[in-house]
Amino acid sequence: MAKAFIKHNFSAVAQDVICVWYENGAPLAEVGREVIEAPHTEGSLTVTDLNPVMHSFKFYQSSNGTTLETLLVSLDIDAAISNEAFVELYEFEVGDGQEVGDGNPAHLSPVQGDTEYLNDNLADGDITRYEVVQRGYGPLSWRNEIEEIETGGFRFTNDFIFNENDRYFITVYKLVTSSAGNTVTTQAQFTDVAVLSENIEFGSALYNKLLIADWAGRVGVIDIPDLSSIPNNTALHLNAHQGAQWYVTLHMVESGDTIFFNGVEVDEIHLGRGEEIRIVFKNGAAYVVSYSGDAKRRGEVIMSDKVLLNSFLANGTEYNTGDLPGLMEALSTEQIVTYAAWDAFQDVVIGEITKRYYLNRGKFAVDNVAGKVKLPDYRGQSFRILKSFDGTTDATRLSQGSGSLQAQEIISHKHGEVPKKRNDVDRGNGSSLFSTDENGSTAATGGTEQRVDNVGKYAIVLI
């Protein structure tokens, strides 16, 4: 389990403060709470037994130590890393230049007509950001309403002034050194950026850096050594928004080392183009903290107006299996046939026409010996929903399961009886009396295929 560490200073708040925390994936399910009783001084809060995921911590003012009333502060903490946050609050009322309530007599509130609030505490180099809220009005915009004063504080950048009895609330967020582990970081912070263009092992030179994939080949590889050798709370953050690679593979080198990814325990994670992942290591284990991508949809064939990122046209093209590790891992046995089965066909008589059907070209052909794969060929096909997920559909299908083929058929029907064609002709124009053949059948009409009005789309394979 993981921990979160929060230092705080609510000396400007006269009432009790209640901290409540939630997992970001379930924002309505309270995980725990703690009451910070008034009067307040600088203190700290340590929360243990957390799942190693993102958490939201909310601090409320409370008049009775039980009821959640005014929300004072809300912050997110990644419990999977050794994170320590510092939250400090300042509150002042515009009036006669009284103390602002932080215990320092040099910090006075502004008076009617002032345009600046001065407080050298706000020039602290450890401050990552602070927010200014006018009670009854809302947060002030750094872009449009206020700007920072270098020596500490803020000023209005428009025609606003401080008005008597207006009340302001300042929330300060600081980065402080953590004593809980060997990683000092806050959410979305990195020690450096490293651009990777060659296969490499994830070692100390890459710990806690933003890793940028920039391979020229089809697949880049980052080897992850024995998990027990990686220091606790080390983070691996990789994005693949640039480079020519189709995948970056995170490969667990040590036999038995695994990681849960999308609900499955694996020893490799294949990151596609434009995807991003963050992994944290603790006590010989690895945890996926966040992932942005479509790995769960690999192997699907969908309709689209264009070829999307991480997709190919479903047109029967052949590729090397080694260039598509993410796709090959995602395919089910139902989707795969041999090359011979992919090329197998059956001639079907439809009325007076014989049509050739390739039975399995809606599936993936795989030759493991040659290391080759052919994509399905869906060109010119329409689609029909199958009956179940057990691979069975109906007896008239030429093949079964997803990507299976079924020949066209006309539903049984009759035409009215037509007299046989006579040899005599209509007097005066020489035309026959009936447009039928010798057997009394109506003349053939139509083209070479059956179809309805349609709109064209591309079939693409998500890789």
C-alpha positions in Angstrom: 0.0 0.0 0.0 1.0 3.6 -0.5 1.2 6.8 1.5 0.5 10.6 1.0 2.2 13.4 3.1 0.6 16.9 3.4 2.0 19.8 5.3 -0.5 22.5 6.1 -1.0 25.9 7.8 -4.6 26.8 8.4 -3.8 29.5 11.0 -6.1 31.9 9.1 -9.1 29.6 9.6 -11.0 30.0 13.0 -13.0 26.8 12.7 -12.1 23.1 12.5 -10.8 21.8 9.1 -11.8 18.4 7.8 -9.6 16.6 5.2 -11.5 14.0 3.1 -9.8 11.9 0.4 -11.0 10.0 -2.6 -9.5 7.9 -5.4 -9.8 9.8 -8.7 -11.3 6.8 -10.4 -14.2 6.8 -7.9 -14.7 10.5 -7.0 -17.9 9.9 -5.0 -16.6 7.1 -2.7 -14.9 8.6 0.4 -11.8 6.6 1.3 -11.1 8.4 4.6 -11.1 11.6 6.5 -9.3 13.4 9.4 -10.4 16.3 11.5 -7.8 19.1 12.1 -9.0 20.9 15.1 -8.8 24.7 15.7 -6.9 26.7 16.7 -4.5 26.0 13.9 -0.7 26.1 13.6 1.6 24.7 11.0 1.1 20.9 11.0 1.2 17.8 8.8 -1.0 15.0 7.7 0.2 11.4 6.9 -2.3 9.1 5.2 -1.4 5.4 4.9 -2.8 2.3 3.4 -3.7 4.0 0.1 -3.9 2.2 -3.2 -1.0 3.3 -5.5 -3.2 5.6 -7.7 -4.2 9.2 -8.0 -6.1 10.6 -5.0 -8.0 13.8 -4.5 -7.6 15.5 -1.1 -10.3 18.1 -0.2 -10.1 20.4 2.9 -13.4 21.7 4.2 -14.1 24.3 6.9 -16.4 22.9 9.6 -18.3 24.5 12.4 -18.9 21.3 14.3 -16.0 19.0 13.3 -18.4 16.7 11.4 -20.3 18.6 8.7 -18.4 19.5 5.5 -19.1 23.2 4.9 -16.9 25.6 2.9 -14.3 23.9 0.6 -11.0 25.5 1.3 -8.5 23.5 -0.7 -8.6 20.7 -3.3 -5.4 19.0 -4.5 -4.5 15.8 -6.4 -1.7 13.6 -5.1 -0.2 10.5 -6.9 0.0 8.0 -4.0 2.1 5.7 -6.1 5.1 8.0 -5.7 6.8 9.5 -2.7 4.9 12.7 -2.8 4.8 15.4 -0.1 2.6 18.5 -0.6 2.6 21.6 1.5 -0.7 23.6 1.7 -0.8 27.1 3.3 -3.7 29.5 3.5 -3.8 33.3 4.0 -7.1 35.1 4.5 -7.6 38.9 4.8 -10.3 41.5 4.8 -9.9 44.8 3.1 -10.1 47.6 5.7 -7.8 49.6 7.9 -4.5 47.8 7.2 -4.9 45.1 9.9 -2.7 42.0 10.2 -3.7 39.3 7.7 -3.8 36.5 10.3 -0.6 34.7 9.5 1.2 35.7 12.7 3.5 38.2 11.0 2.8 41.9 11.9 4.6 43.0 8.8 1.9 41.5 6.6 -1.0 43.9 6.5 -4.2 43.8 4.6 -4.7 46.4 1.8 -7.1 49.3 2.4 -9.9 50.8 0.3 -8.6 51.9 -3.1 -5.3 49.9 -3.0 -4.4 47.9 -6.1 -1.6 45.7 -4.6 -1.4 43.1 -1.8 2.2 42.7 -0.5 3.3 39.6 1.4 7.0 38.4 1.1 5.9 34.9 2.0 4.5 34.6 -1.5 8.0 35.0 -2.9 9.2 31.7 -1.3 11.1 29.8 -4.0 9.5 26.5 -2.9 6.0 27.8 -4.0 4.9 26.0 -7.1 1.7 28.1 -7.5 -0.9 29.9 -5.5 -4.5 30.8 -6.1 -6.4 34.0 -5.1 -10.1 33.8 -4.5 -12.4 36.7 -3.6 -15.2 35.5 -1.4 -18.6 35.8 -3.1 -16.8 36.5 -6.5 -14.6 33.5 -7.2 -11.0 32.8 -8.4 -9.1 35.7 -9.9 -7.5 35.1 -13.3 -3.7 35.4 -13.5 -4.0 36.2 -17.2 -6.8 38.8 -17.1 -7.1 40.2 -13.6 -4.0 39.9 -11.5 -0.2 39.5 -11.9 2.5 38.4 -9.5 4.7 40.9 -7.7 8.4 39.8 -7.7 9.0 40.6 -4.0 5.8 38.7 -3.0 2.1 39.4 -3.5 -0.1 40.4 -6.4 -1.6 43.5 -8.1 -4.6 44.1 -10.2 -3.9 44.4 -13.9 -7.3 46.0 -14.9 -9.3 48.7 -13.3 -10.1 46.7 -10.2 -9.3 48.0 -6.7 -9.6 46.6 -3.2 -12.9 47.6 -1.6 -13.5 47.8 2.1 -14.9 44.7 3.7 -14.1 42.5 0.6 -12.6 39.2 1.8 -9.8 37.4 0.0 -8.5 33.8 0.4 -5.1 32.7 -0.8 -4.1 29.0 -1.2 -0.4 28.3 -1.5 1.1 25.1 -2.9 4.7 24.3 -2.1 7.2 21.6 -3.2 9.1 20.3 -0.2 11.7 17.6 0.4 10.2 14.2 1.1 11.5 12.1 3.9 9.5 9.0 2.9 11.6 7.7 0.0 14.3 8.5 -2.5 12.2 10.4 -5.0 11.4 14.1 -4.7 8.6 15.0 -7.1 5.2 16.4 -7.4 2.5 15.4 -9.9 3.6 16.0 -13.5 7.1 17.0 -12.5 10.3 15.4 -13.9 13.9 15.7 -13.1 14.8 16.0 -16.8 13.8 15.1 -20.4 15.5 12.2 -22.2 14.9 11.6 -26.0 15.4 7.9 -26.8 16.3 6.8 -30.3 18.0 3.5 -29.6 17.1 0.4 -27.6 18.2 0.9 -24.0 17.9 -0.4 -20.4 15.9 1.5 -17.9 18.7 2.4 -15.5 19.5 5.2 -13.0 20.2 7.7 -15.9 16.6 7.5 -16.8 14.9 7.4 -13.4 12.1 10.0 -13.0 12.7 11.6 -16.3 10.2 12.3 -19.1 11.2 9.8 -21.7 10.4 10.8 -25.3 10.3 8.0 -28.0 12.0 8.9 -31.2 13.0 5.7 -32.9 13.5 5.5 -36.7 12.7 1.7 -36.8 9.4 0.0 -36.5 9.8 -1.1 -32.8 11.8 0.5 -30.0 12.7 -1.5 -26.9 13.2 -0.4 -23.3 14.5 -3.3 -21.2 13.4 -3.1 -17.5 15.9 -5.0 -15.3 15.1 -7.0 -12.2 12.4 -5.1 -10.4 14.0 -5.7 -7.1 17.0 -3.6 -8.3 15.0 -0.5 -9.0 14.8 1.9 -6.0 11.4 2.4 -4.3 9.2 5.2 -5.7 11.1 5.5 -9.0 8.9 6.5 -11.9 9.1 5.7 -15.6 7.1 8.2 -17.7 7.2 7.5 -21.5 5.4 9.3 -24.3 5.4 8.2 -27.9 4.0 11.3 -29.6 7.1 11.6 -31.9 9.4 9.3 -33.8 8.7 6.9 -36.7 8.2 3.8 -34.6 4.9 1.8 -34.6 5.5 0.6 -31.0 7.8 1.0 -28.0 8.0 -2.2 -26.0 8.7 -2.1 -22.3 10.2 -5.6 -21.7 10.7 -7.2 -18.3 14.1 -8.8 -18.5 13.9 -11.0 -15.3 11.9 -14.2 -15.6 8.9 -14.0 -13.4 8.7 -10.2 -13.3 5.3 -9.0 -14.5 3.0 -6.0 -14.4 -0.8 -5.6 -14.6 -1.8 -3.7 -17.7 -5.5 -3.3 -18.7 -6.5 -6.0 -16.3 -4.0 -8.6 -17.5 -0.7 -9.7 -16.0 2.0 -9.3 -18.6 5.8 -9.2 -19.0 5.7 -6.7 -21.9 3.8 -3.5 -22.6 3.6 -2.3 -26.2 3.1 1.4 -26.4 1.6 2.7 -29.7 2.2 6.0 -31.5 0.7 8.9 -29.7 0.3 6.9 -26.5 1.7 7.7 -23.0 2.3 5.7 -19.8 3.5 6.2 -16.3 4.8 3.4 -14.2 6.0 3.5 -10.6 8.2 0.9 -8.9 7.9 -0.1 -5.2 9.2 -3.1 -3.2 10.1 -5.2 -6.3 6.8 -4.6 -8.1 5.7 -2.3 -10.9 2.4 -0.4 -11.1 0.8 1.4 -14.0 -0.3 4.7 -12.6 -1.7 6.2 -15.8 -2.1 5.2 -19.4 -3.4 7.1 -22.4 -4.0 4.9 -25.5 -6.2 2.3 -27.2 -4.4 -1.0 -26.5 -7.7 -2.6 -25.5 -9.1 -2.1 -29.0 -6.2 -3.6 -31.0 -7.2 -6.2 -33.5 -10.7 -4.6 -34.1 -11.8 -3.8 -37.7 -13.9 -0.6 -37.8 -15.4 1.6 -40.4 -13.8 5.1 -40.8 -13.6 8.0 -43.2 -9.8 7.9 -43.0 -6.9 5.8 -41.9 -6.4 6.7 -38.2 -3.3 6.8 -36.0 -2.3 3.2 -35.2 -4.4 1.7 -37.9 -4.0 0.1 -41.4 -6.4 -0.5 -44.2 -8.1 -3.9 -44.0 -7.0 -4.7 -47.6 -5.0 -8.0 -47.2 -1.6 -6.4 -47.0 1.2 -8.5 -45.6 3.5 -7.4 -42.7 6.3 -8.8 -40.5 4.9 -10.1 -37.2 8.0 -8.7 -35.5 6.9 -5.2 -36.5 3.5 -5.6 -34.9 4.0 -7.0 -31.5 1.0 -5.2 -30.0 -1.4 -6.4 -32.6 -0.1 -10.0 -32.5 -0.5 -10.1 -28.7 -4.1 -8.8 -29.0 -5.5 -11.2 -31.6 -7.8 -14.0 -30.4 -7.5 -17.5 -31.9 -10.9 -17.0 -33.6 -9.4 -14.2 -35.7 -6.3 -16.2 -36.9 -6.1 -18.7 -39.7 -3.2 -20.2 -41.7 -2.1 -18.9 -45.0 -3.6 -21.9 -46.8 -6.9 -21.3 -45.1 -6.8 -17.7 -46.0 -6.3 -18.6 -49.7 -9.0 -21.3 -49.7 -12.1 -20.6 -51.8 -15.4 -22.1 -52.7 -17.4 -21.6 -55.9 -21.1 -20.9 -55.1 -23.8 -21.1 -57.8 -26.2 -18.2 -57.4 -29.0 -18.4 -60.0 -27.2 -18.5 -63.3 -24.0 -17.1 -61.9 -21.1 -18.9 -60.3 -19.3 -16.7 -57.8 -16.0 -17.5 -56.1 -15.7 -16.9 -52.3 -12.5 -16.8 -50.3 -13.7 -18.3 -47.1 -11.3 -16.7 -44.5 -10.2 -13.4 -45.9 -12.1 -11.6 -43.2 -9.5 -13.1 -40.8 -5.8 -12.6 -40.1 -3.4 -15.0 -41.9 -0.4 -15.9 -39.8 2.8 -17.8 -40.7 4.8 -18.1 -37.6 7.7 -19.8 -39.3 8.1 -17.0 -41.9 7.2 -14.4 -39.3 4.5 -12.9 -41.6 0.9 -11.8 -41.1 -1.7 -10.7 -43.6 -4.5 -8.3 -42.6 -8.1 -9.1 -43.3 -9.4 -8.0 -46.7 -12.8 -6.4 -46.3 -12.9 -4.5 -49.5 -16.4 -4.6 -51.1 -18.0 -6.4 -48.2 -21.0 -5.5 -46.0 -21.4 -6.6 -42.4 -23.9 -8.7 -40.5 -24.1 -9.1 -36.7 -23.3 -12.6 -35.4 -25.5 -14.4 -33.0 -23.2 -15.1 -30.2 -19.6 -15.0 -28.9 -19.0 -18.8 -28.9 -17.8 -18.8 -32.5 -21.0 -20.3 -34.0 -23.3 -18.3 -36.3 -25.5 -20.3 -38.7 -25.1 -23.3 -40.9 -25.2 -21.3 -44.2 -22.0 -19.5 -43.4 -19.0 -20.6 -45.5 -16.8 -20.0 -42.4 -17.5 -19.3 -38.7 -16.7 -16.7 -36.1 -15.6 -13.1 -36.4 -14.5 -12.3 -40.0 -16.5 -15.2 -41.3 -18.0 -15.2 -44.8 -21.5 -15.8 -46.0 -22.7 -15.9 -49.6 -25.5 -13.8 -50.9 -29.0 -15.3 -51.2 -32.4 -14.2 -52.4 -35.3 -14.8 -50.1 -37.8 -17.4 -51.4 -40.6 -15.8 -53.5 -42.7 -16.4 -56.6 -43.7 -14.6 -59.8 -47.0 -14.9 -61.4 -47.3 -17.6 -64.2 -46.5 -16.2 -67.6 -47.6 -17.7 -70.9 -45.0 -19.2 -73.2 -43.6 -17.1 -76.0 -45.6 -17.4 -79.3 -44.0 -17.3 -82.7 -46.7 -15.1 -84.2 -46.1 -11.4 -84.1 -48.3 -8.5 -83.5 -49.8 -7.3 -86.8 -48.4 -4.0 -87.9 -45.1 -3.7 -85.9 -43.6 -7.2 -85.9 -43.0 -7.4 -82.1 -43.7 -10.5 -80.0 -46.8 -10.5 -77.8 -44.9 -11.5 -74.6 -41.4 -10.6 -73.4 -40.6 -14.2 -72.2 -38.4 -17.1 -73.1 -39.5 -20.4 -74.6 -40.3 -21.7 -71.1 -42.4 -18.8 -70.1 -39.8 -17.1 -67.8 -39.5 -13.4 -67.7 -36.4 -11.8 -69.3 -33.4 -11.4 -67.0 -32.8 -7.9 -65.5 -30.2 -6.4 -63.2 -26.4 -6.2 -62.8 -23.6 -8.5 -61.6 -24.2 -8.1 -57.8 -26.9 -7.5 -55.2 -26.6 -4.2 -53.3 -28.7 -1.6 -51.6 -28.2 2.2 -51.5 -25.0 2.7 -49.5 -22.4 5.1 -48.3 -18.7 4.2 -48.8 -16.4 3.8 -45.8 -12.9 2.5 -45.3 -12.4 -0.7 -43.2 -9.3 -0.2 -41.0 -7.5 -2.5 -38.6 -6.6 -1.0 -35.2 -3.0 -2.0 -34.3 
